[in-house]
Amino acid sequence: LDILVHKCTYCVQKEETLTRIAADLGTDWLQIWGANVHLHAPFALKDQQLILLGPVLVSRGSETLSSLSHRYGSSPSSIRKLNPLESWEAIEAAQQLLPPSTNLCILPRFCTSTSAPTATTAL
């Protein structure tokens, strides 16, 4: 049995909000909303709805976890959490380059807000 899981895709659970999902992932709800132009109302997610978390980066083999974290304003722990690799500890300990052609989900820190969306927020 093969199961295909797309990087940077999330299945919304009952009563979840962009704010809660973003907080669990260490990012901002605007970042996730920006990756989902099809969401007309970010406060009205449906159970089992698929949403995108952010872009998928294909490593060139010249990046370290630290350099990616710095470039995109994301924490190393966020990158590790979104991209389970068995070799993270070895890569980090030796400041090794990431293997070329590794697909990585990255949540850059480009969008931030001061408040969460609500049903009464004008969009």
JOHULIN-V762232 format. One line per field, one symbol per residue. ss: DSSP state (h for helix, s for strand, l for the rest). phi: phi as a letter, one per 40 degrees, with the letter a starting at -180 (. if undefined). burial: I if it has 24 or more other C-alpha atoms within 12 Angstrom, else O. A space follows every 10 residues. Layout:
ss->???
phi->???
burial->???
//
This chain:
ss->llllllllss sllllllhhh hhhhhlllhh hhhhllllll llllllllls sslllsssll llllhhhhhh hhlllhhhhh hhlllllhhh hhhlllllll llssslllll llllllllll lll
phi->.bbcbccgbb cccdgcbdcc cccccgbbdc cccccbcccc bccbcbdgcc bccicbcbcc gbbbdcccdc cbgbcdcccc ccbcbccddc ccdcfccccd gccbcbbccb bbbbaccbcc ccb
burial->OOOOOOIIII OOOOOIIIII IIOOIIIIII IIIIIIOOOO OIIOIOOOOO IIIIIOIOOO OOIIIIOIIO OIOIIIOIII OIIOOOOIOO OOOOOOIIOO OOOIIIIIIO OOOOOIOOOO OOO
//
